[in-house]
Structures are given as structure tokens and as C-alpha cells.
Amino acid sequence: MPKRLLTFALLMSGGALLSGCLTMSGNYEIQAYDQRGKRLDPNIVWYAEGRHVYTVRNALCMSHPDATLITIDLETGEQHPSESPHRCR
């Protein structure tokens, strides 16, 4: 196998494995808090399914650049361990 083809195959398989680690599944609620811990948009409930958590999180960070976001797994009622809390910057 030519070296270039082998390198390409390794990069593609590594990328496929890595992207699998970043994919979320499940249903989530995202809550936004200001720097004092006060809930932002208290009358709005933000829900996302799976990887769409990142879309909602990005939209909230654009609306509230200094917010802290909490991602709650709706099945367990617990914060998602790797995604919460998230500090917008």
C-alpha cells in the first residue's frame, strides 16, 4: 500500500473514532445563569436533543456572553458531567 494512501486511511479512521467520542445522545435542558447566579430567561425553557446541545449552547452564549450554562440530562435529572457547567466567553 502506498505511503500516502496509508496515511490517509489512518487519518480518516482516527477522525471517525474521535468524532464518535464527541457525539452526545439523549435529551437535555440547558439553563443560563448570570455571574451572580441568577437565572437568565426564567420564562423560557431550552431543550435540545443529542448533539444539538452545542447549537443551543452557542446561541445562548451569543445572547449572554458572560453566562454560565448548566446542561441537565432529562432522563437522570443530573448535570452532564463533561458539558456542564459551561462558561460562555
Backbone as JSON, one array per atom type, in Angstrom:
{
  "sequence": "MPKRLLTFALLMSGGALLSGCLTMSGNYEIQAYDQRGKRLDPNIVWYAEGRHVYTVRNALCMSHPDATLITIDLETGEQHPSESPHRCR",
  "N": [[0.86, -1.17, 0.0], [0.65, 2.16, -0.89], [2.44, 4.83, 0.72], [1.15, 7.32, 1.01], [-1.58, 6.68, 0.72], [-1.94, 5.0, 2.92], [-1.45, 6.79, 5.03], [-3.59, 8.55, 4.64], [-5.75, 6.78, 5.15], [-5.31, 6.16, 7.85], [-5.63, 8.68, 9.05], [-8.34, 9.22, 8.44], [-9.68, 7.1, 9.76], [-8.92, 7.61, 12.39], [-10.1, 10.12, 12.74], [-12.79, 9.39, 12.53], [-13.11, 7.8, 14.8], [-12.56, 9.65, 16.82], [-14.6, 11.56, 16.45], [-16.8, 10.08, 17.22], [-16.53, 10.02, 19.96], [-17.26, 12.55, 20.66], [-19.91, 12.86, 20.22], [-23.09, 13.47, 21.48], [-25.88, 11.91, 23.08], [-29.36, 11.64, 23.82], [-31.74, 13.58, 25.78], [-31.84, 16.96, 26.72], [-31.91, 19.72, 29.02], [-31.06, 23.1, 28.91], [-29.81, 25.54, 30.96], [-29.33, 28.98, 31.66], [-27.25, 31.13, 33.51], [-26.46, 34.19, 35.21], [-23.52, 36.08, 36.28], [-23.92, 36.4, 38.98], [-25.37, 34.23, 39.68], [-28.04, 34.28, 39.08], [-30.89, 33.18, 37.36], [-31.08, 33.42, 33.88], [-33.41, 34.45, 31.43], [-35.85, 33.32, 32.69], [-38.45, 32.53, 32.04], [-38.29, 30.99, 29.83], [-37.74, 27.81, 28.51], [-35.08, 25.89, 27.55], [-34.56, 23.29, 25.42], [-32.77, 20.48, 24.12], [-31.82, 17.95, 21.81], [-29.54, 15.36, 21.82], [-26.66, 15.93, 19.88], [-27.43, 18.5, 19.3], [-27.29, 20.06, 21.47], [-25.01, 21.61, 21.44], [-25.62, 23.56, 19.52], [-27.73, 24.99, 20.74], [-26.37, 25.83, 23.01], [-24.37, 27.48, 21.86], [-26.01, 29.48, 20.76], [-27.16, 30.56, 23.1], [-24.85, 31.52, 24.35], [-24.15, 33.5, 22.55], [-26.22, 35.29, 22.97], [-25.95, 35.85, 25.66], [-23.1, 36.67, 26.63], [-21.51, 36.44, 28.98], [-22.51, 34.38, 30.45], [-23.12, 31.44, 32.49], [-23.64, 28.15, 31.66], [-25.79, 25.46, 32.34], [-26.15, 22.11, 31.73], [-28.59, 19.77, 31.74], [-29.35, 16.41, 32.03], [-32.27, 15.02, 30.96], [-33.24, 12.49, 31.47], [-31.94, 11.51, 33.75], [-31.91, 13.69, 35.45], [-29.64, 14.89, 36.29], [-26.66, 16.96, 36.05], [-24.86, 17.08, 32.98], [-21.83, 15.42, 32.95], [-19.49, 16.07, 31.41], [-20.14, 18.32, 29.97], [-21.16, 20.31, 31.52], [-20.72, 22.54, 34.23], [-20.78, 25.13, 31.71], [-18.88, 27.8, 30.69], [-19.58, 30.75, 29.11], [-17.72, 32.72, 26.81]],
  "CA": [[0.0, 0.0, 0.0], [1.47, 3.38, -0.93], [2.52, 5.56, 1.99], [0.14, 8.39, 1.02], [-2.88, 6.06, 0.95], [-1.93, 4.53, 4.3], [-1.58, 7.97, 5.88], [-4.97, 9.0, 4.51], [-6.62, 5.82, 5.83], [-5.12, 6.33, 9.29], [-6.25, 9.95, 9.44], [-9.79, 9.09, 8.35], [-10.17, 6.22, 10.82], [-8.73, 8.35, 13.64], [-11.13, 11.15, 12.81], [-14.07, 8.75, 12.79], [-13.13, 7.39, 16.2], [-12.61, 10.85, 17.65], [-15.92, 12.18, 16.36], [-17.71, 9.25, 17.99], [-16.4, 10.39, 21.36], [-17.81, 13.88, 20.88], [-21.34, 12.86, 19.95], [-23.96, 13.3, 22.64], [-27.2, 11.37, 22.8], [-30.27, 11.89, 24.93], [-32.48, 14.84, 25.79], [-31.24, 17.84, 27.71], [-32.37, 21.09, 29.26], [-29.93, 23.99, 29.12], [-30.19, 26.71, 31.76], [-28.32, 30.03, 31.64], [-27.17, 31.92, 34.75], [-25.52, 35.31, 35.15], [-22.35, 35.95, 37.17], [-24.37, 36.36, 40.37], [-26.12, 33.01, 39.88], [-29.45, 34.5, 38.78], [-31.3, 32.52, 36.12], [-31.4, 34.28, 32.75], [-34.57, 33.96, 30.68], [-36.55, 32.35, 33.55], [-39.72, 32.09, 31.46], [-38.0, 30.2, 28.63], [-37.08, 26.53, 28.77], [-34.29, 25.5, 26.38], [-34.37, 21.85, 25.3], [-32.01, 20.03, 22.96], [-31.66, 16.51, 21.68], [-28.24, 14.89, 21.34], [-25.6, 16.87, 19.52], [-27.98, 19.85, 19.15], [-26.93, 20.8, 22.68], [-23.99, 22.6, 21.07], [-26.29, 24.65, 18.81], [-28.43, 25.79, 21.74], [-25.34, 26.43, 23.85], [-23.77, 28.58, 21.11], [-26.99, 30.57, 20.67], [-27.25, 31.2, 24.41], [-23.61, 32.27, 24.59], [-24.19, 34.72, 21.73], [-27.17, 36.19, 23.6], [-25.48, 36.18, 27.01], [-21.67, 36.34, 26.54], [-20.87, 36.17, 30.28], [-23.35, 33.41, 31.17], [-22.7, 30.07, 32.8], [-24.71, 27.27, 31.2], [-25.92, 24.17, 33.0], [-26.8, 21.13, 30.86], [-29.2, 18.75, 32.59], [-29.87, 15.22, 31.35], [-33.66, 14.9, 31.37], [-33.51, 11.13, 31.94], [-31.42, 11.32, 35.11], [-32.07, 14.9, 36.25], [-28.3, 15.31, 36.71], [-25.86, 17.7, 35.08], [-24.0, 16.26, 32.12], [-20.53, 15.59, 33.58], [-18.43, 16.69, 30.6], [-20.64, 19.52, 29.3], [-21.77, 21.25, 32.46], [-21.14, 23.83, 33.7], [-20.03, 25.7, 30.58], [-18.74, 29.26, 30.83], [-19.51, 31.49, 27.83], [-16.62, 33.71, 26.77]],
  "C": [[0.9, 1.23, 0.0], [1.36, 4.15, 0.38], [1.42, 6.63, 2.09], [-1.25, 7.82, 1.32], [-3.0, 5.56, 2.39], [-2.12, 5.69, 5.27], [-3.02, 8.49, 5.85], [-5.93, 8.08, 5.27], [-6.51, 5.96, 7.34], [-5.78, 7.61, 9.8], [-7.78, 9.84, 9.44], [-10.33, 8.2, 9.48], [-10.0, 6.88, 12.18], [-9.78, 9.42, 13.82], [-12.5, 10.56, 13.11], [-14.18, 8.32, 14.25], [-13.27, 8.59, 17.12], [-13.99, 11.49, 17.61], [-16.96, 11.37, 17.12], [-17.67, 9.6, 19.46], [-17.08, 11.72, 21.66], [-19.31, 13.94, 20.69], [-22.12, 12.6, 21.22], [-25.26, 12.66, 22.19], [-28.07, 11.6, 24.04], [-30.96, 13.23, 24.79], [-32.01, 15.67, 26.97], [-32.0, 19.14, 27.84], [-31.13, 21.92, 29.53], [-30.44, 25.23, 29.84], [-29.02, 27.7, 31.75], [-28.41, 30.85, 32.92], [-26.18, 33.06, 34.55], [-24.4, 35.1, 36.17], [-22.73, 35.91, 38.64], [-25.18, 35.09, 40.68], [-27.62, 33.14, 39.64], [-29.78, 33.89, 37.42], [-31.66, 33.56, 35.07], [-32.56, 33.64, 31.99], [-35.38, 32.95, 31.49], [-37.86, 31.82, 32.97], [-39.55, 31.26, 30.19], [-37.28, 28.93, 29.05], [-36.39, 26.1, 27.48], [-34.05, 24.0, 26.42], [-33.54, 21.56, 24.07], [-31.9, 18.51, 22.99], [-30.27, 16.22, 21.12], [-27.27, 16.01, 21.05], [-26.1, 18.31, 19.34], [-27.79, 20.69, 20.42], [-25.95, 21.91, 22.33], [-24.61, 23.79, 20.33], [-26.99, 25.57, 19.8], [-27.42, 26.52, 22.62], [-24.69, 27.62, 23.14], [-24.72, 29.76, 20.99], [-27.12, 31.31, 22.0], [-26.0, 32.03, 24.71], [-23.55, 33.54, 23.75], [-25.13, 35.75, 22.37], [-26.69, 36.7, 24.95], [-23.98, 35.81, 27.12], [-20.99, 35.99, 27.86], [-21.61, 35.1, 31.09], [-22.59, 32.12, 31.5], [-23.89, 29.18, 32.46], [-24.64, 25.93, 31.92], [-26.71, 23.26, 32.06], [-27.28, 19.97, 31.72], [-29.75, 17.62, 31.73], [-31.29, 14.99, 31.85], [-34.0, 13.5, 31.87], [-33.09, 10.94, 33.4], [-31.67, 12.51, 36.02], [-30.75, 15.46, 36.74], [-27.64, 16.16, 35.63], [-25.03, 16.73, 34.25], [-22.56, 16.48, 32.58], [-19.47, 16.28, 32.72], [-18.87, 18.0, 29.96], [-21.15, 20.61, 30.24], [-20.92, 21.36, 33.72], [-20.23, 24.28, 32.56], [-20.03, 27.21, 30.74], [-18.62, 29.9, 29.46], [-18.38, 32.51, 27.91], [-16.72, 34.55, 25.54]]
}
